[in-house]
Amino acid sequence: MSGEPLLVLLLNSYILRLTIMNFLISILTAGLLILNVHPLEMDDKDKQLEIMMRVFVDDVELTMRKKLNQPDLDIMNLKGGLTIDQLMTDYLNNHFKISLDGKPQKIKYLGHEVDGEAFILYNEVSNVKKWKTIQVLNDVLMENHNDQSNLINVTVKGEVRSLRLTSETFVDKLTFESK
């Protein structure tokens, strides 16, 4: 009988440690989110909106595999004359849109570069007239991750304002007061 209380204590201690460990893991993993940051900057001198997107190569590859129904697609070694720029131009035309004061803008894809595990995608809107309100639709790569967030940092005359777009709210707008 003297062994029972020790066994009960050890068992309770083990269960307590497992419970604490599970609790800590759930807290840590609940805080994880998949985030892409997309700065947009208004260049008043050149009258253009400059857009840079940093997206992870593996997320783009997964998206393109599903979109093209090619489960073995290697985004870094495309075949059949496909290029990353062709794929991204088509993809971004459907998943990234900007309106200024309610008027849809034509976004020109300029190209990309590889930076470690990420692509940096360059885009611009040319011939931008004065505007107060920008509306952004951005569901880039959200088809793969329900917890994906795209953080849009818009800079106008040194003022930075941000939108956090998610799969639930992938369109939002900001209003800047004219100076």
matplotlib code that plots the C-alpha trace (Angstrom):
import matplotlib.pyplot as plt

x = [0.0, 2.9, 3.7, 0.2, 0.5, 3.9, 2.5, -0.6, 1.7, 3.9, 0.9, -0.7, 2.6, 3.0, -0.6, -0.1, 3.1, 1.4, -1.5, 0.8, 2.8, -0.3, -1.5, 1.8, 1.9, -1.6, -0.8, 2.4, 0.8, -2.3, -0.2, 1.4, 0.1, 1.2, 1.9, 3.0, 3.9, 3.2, 4.4, 2.7, 4.3, 2.9, 5.7, 4.3, 7.3, 6.7, 3.0, 3.0, 2.1, 5.0, 4.1, 6.4, 5.2, 7.3, 5.9, 7.4, 8.5, 6.9, 3.6, 3.7, 4.7, 1.8, -0.7, 0.6, 0.5, -3.2, -4.0, -2.3, -3.2, 0.5, 1.3, 5.0, 5.5, 8.9, 8.5, 12.2, 12.6, 9.6, 9.1, 7.2, 8.2, 6.4, 8.1, 7.5, 6.7, 3.9, 2.4, 2.6, 1.1, -1.9, -2.3, -1.9, -4.4, -7.0, -5.9, -4.6, -6.6, -6.5, -9.1, -8.4, -11.4, -13.6, -11.8, -10.2, -6.5, -4.4, -1.6, 1.5, 3.6, 7.3, 9.1, 10.5, 13.7, 14.6, 15.6, 16.4, 13.2, 11.0, 10.1, 10.0, 7.4, 7.4, 4.3, 3.2, 0.2, 1.2, -0.3, -1.9, -3.9, -4.5, -6.6, -7.9, -9.2, -7.4, -9.3, -7.2, -8.4, -5.6, -6.3, -2.8, -2.0, -5.0, -6.4, -3.7, -3.9, -7.1, -4.9, -3.0, -2.8, -1.6, -0.4, -0.6, 1.5, 0.5, 2.8, 1.6, 3.7, 5.6, 2.4, 2.2, -1.2, -1.9, -4.5, -4.5, -6.4, -7.4, -9.5, -12.5, -11.8, -9.7, -10.9, -10.6, -9.8, -7.9, -8.6, -5.8, -6.6, -5.0, -2.2]
y = [0.0, 2.4, 2.1, 3.3, 6.9, 7.2, 5.7, 8.0, 11.0, 10.1, 9.5, 12.7, 14.6, 13.0, 13.9, 17.4, 17.9, 16.6, 18.9, 21.9, 20.9, 20.6, 24.0, 25.7, 24.1, 25.2, 28.8, 28.8, 27.4, 29.4, 32.5, 31.5, 33.1, 33.1, 36.7, 38.3, 42.0, 44.1, 47.7, 50.2, 53.6, 56.6, 58.3, 61.8, 62.8, 59.9, 59.8, 56.1, 53.7, 51.3, 47.9, 45.2, 41.8, 39.3, 35.8, 32.4, 30.2, 27.1, 28.8, 30.0, 26.5, 24.9, 27.4, 26.9, 23.1, 23.3, 26.0, 24.1, 20.7, 19.7, 18.0, 17.7, 21.3, 22.7, 26.5, 27.0, 24.8, 25.4, 23.4, 23.9, 27.5, 28.7, 31.4, 32.6, 36.0, 34.6, 32.6, 35.5, 38.1, 35.9, 35.0, 38.6, 39.9, 37.7, 38.0, 41.6, 44.7, 48.3, 51.1, 54.8, 56.9, 54.0, 53.7, 50.4, 50.8, 48.8, 47.1, 46.4, 43.4, 44.4, 41.2, 39.3, 38.4, 35.5, 36.4, 33.2, 31.3, 34.1, 35.8, 39.6, 40.6, 44.2, 45.9, 49.5, 51.6, 54.4, 57.8, 58.1, 61.3, 62.8, 60.5, 60.2, 56.6, 53.4, 50.1, 46.9, 43.4, 41.0, 37.3, 36.3, 32.7, 32.5, 29.4, 27.4, 28.7, 29.8, 31.7, 33.6, 37.4, 39.9, 43.1, 46.1, 49.1, 52.1, 55.2, 58.5, 61.7, 59.9, 58.8, 55.0, 53.3, 49.6, 47.1, 43.5, 41.4, 37.8, 35.1, 36.5, 40.1, 40.3, 43.7, 46.9, 50.6, 53.5, 57.2, 59.7, 63.4, 65.6, 67.8]
z = [0.0, 0.6, -3.2, -4.3, -3.1, -4.9, -8.1, -7.9, -7.3, -10.2, -12.5, -11.5, -12.0, -15.5, -16.4, -15.1, -17.2, -20.3, -19.7, -19.2, -22.3, -24.4, -23.2, -24.0, -27.5, -28.2, -27.1, -29.2, -32.4, -32.1, -32.3, -35.6, -38.7, -42.3, -43.3, -46.5, -46.4, -49.5, -49.4, -51.8, -52.2, -54.0, -56.0, -56.6, -58.8, -61.3, -60.7, -60.0, -57.3, -56.7, -55.4, -54.0, -52.9, -51.0, -51.2, -50.3, -53.2, -51.7, -51.4, -55.0, -56.1, -54.2, -55.7, -59.2, -58.8, -58.0, -60.5, -63.4, -62.1, -62.2, -58.9, -59.8, -60.9, -59.9, -59.9, -60.1, -63.1, -65.3, -68.5, -71.7, -72.2, -69.1, -67.0, -63.5, -64.9, -67.1, -64.3, -61.8, -64.3, -64.9, -61.2, -59.9, -62.4, -60.7, -57.1, -56.6, -57.6, -56.7, -57.1, -56.5, -55.6, -56.8, -60.2, -61.0, -61.9, -64.4, -62.5, -64.6, -63.5, -63.9, -62.9, -60.0, -58.2, -55.9, -52.4, -50.5, -49.9, -51.4, -54.6, -54.6, -57.2, -58.6, -59.9, -60.6, -61.4, -63.8, -64.6, -61.1, -60.6, -57.2, -55.0, -51.4, -51.1, -52.1, -52.1, -52.3, -53.1, -52.2, -51.8, -53.0, -51.9, -49.6, -51.4, -49.7, -46.1, -44.4, -41.8, -44.5, -43.9, -46.4, -44.7, -47.1, -46.0, -48.1, -48.0, -49.3, -48.7, -45.8, -44.1, -43.7, -43.2, -43.1, -44.1, -42.9, -45.4, -44.7, -46.3, -44.5, -45.4, -48.5, -49.7, -47.6, -48.2, -46.7, -47.0, -46.9, -46.4, -49.0, -47.8]

ax = plt.figure().add_subplot(projection="3d")
ax.plot(x, y, z, "-o")
ax.set_aspect("equal")
plt.show()
